Amino acid sequence: MTLLPEEVVRGAAQLCVAAGFVAGALAFARCRSGRMAVSVALDFWLAAGLLTLSLATTWTAILAAAAIVGLRRMLTYALAQGTHQAAGDRPG
């Protein structure tokens, strides 16, 4: 049985999703930071979305990818702001 390129790309996207869960869990176990874990997982899930985008180059797929990138940027910014505010609240 031979794999078609589409099947390979979809498989790679699924591996990115699974790797996001694993890497996020490992980041949380190592750092005990939910913010770090979500950030790491989102990077892998963004990669999965971009791989999937390479298969369907419709405007809907492109807009969906842009929405994913925008959401990723907003979450990263919000998580970074939360980290800076939490650090500022500590006595020291």
C-alpha positions, 0 to 999 in steps of 0.5 A, a space after each residue: 500500500 502506497 501513501 498519497 502525498 495528501 495522506 502523508 501531510 494529514 498524518 504529519 498534521 495529526 502527529 503535530 497535534 499529538 506532539 502538541 499534547 505531549 510537549 505541553 504536558 512535558 512543559 507543564 511537568 517541567 516548569 509547573 506553568 500552565 502558560 508555558 504549556 499552552 504556549 508550547 502546545 499552540 506552536 505545534 497546533 499552529 504547525 498542524 493547521 499550516 500543514 492542513 492549509 497546504 492541502 486546501 488552498 481555498 479562501 476559507 482555509 486561508 482565512 481559517 489559518 489567519 484566524 489561528 495565527 491571530 489567535 495564537 498571537 493574542 494568546 501569547 500576548 495575553 499570557 505574557 502580560 499575565 506573567 509580567 503582572 504576576 511578577 510585579 505583584 510579588 514582594 521583593 
